[in-house]
């Protein structure tokens, strides 16, 4: 049974699951119906970070335009343009055994594509979640439901995998930002 986290909570992944290396990170959301006229296109992105919480190069940014990290440690399975349907809207595969030793943290984010132009924000998004699944067994290990804490934000850091010694842990972040993907990229040191 999955551990359900609240914002800010942390949980060990590899210590309590010996041999765990391949993870599936599922991100999902629903959009509230409104008469704005534009479809919502939410995008999951991943930032692989060094000790200074910045990318070491633009290649450490995995998203719909760069689906696979050079190490093979992180792979985005593709962009869902509508968010229709049940379950995960976008998925990221993580192979902890292939993540370079120089990477301390892996942040999972969701942004709204062309949010300003479409006059959209996370106040219009509901049922957002991130879940961590053992890819080998299909078992959901961790789940974090974000709740409805957002209003004007156009980007959210949903969760973080981080290395502590030889172990990997997960942190339910749930931090919202204005400025969309551009602002997040700048904060992480990516040239977008």
Buried (B, 14 or more C-beta within 10 A) or exposed (E): EEBBBEBEBEBBBBBEBEEBBBBBBBBBBBBEEEEEEEEBBBBBBBBBBBEEBBBBEEEBBBBBEBBEBEBEBBBBBEBBBEBEEEEBBBBBBBBBEBBEEEBBBBBBBBBBBBBEEBEBBBBBBBEBBBBBBBBEEEEBBBBBBBEEBBEEBBBBBBBBBBBEEEEBBBBBBBBBBEBBBBBBBEBBBBEB
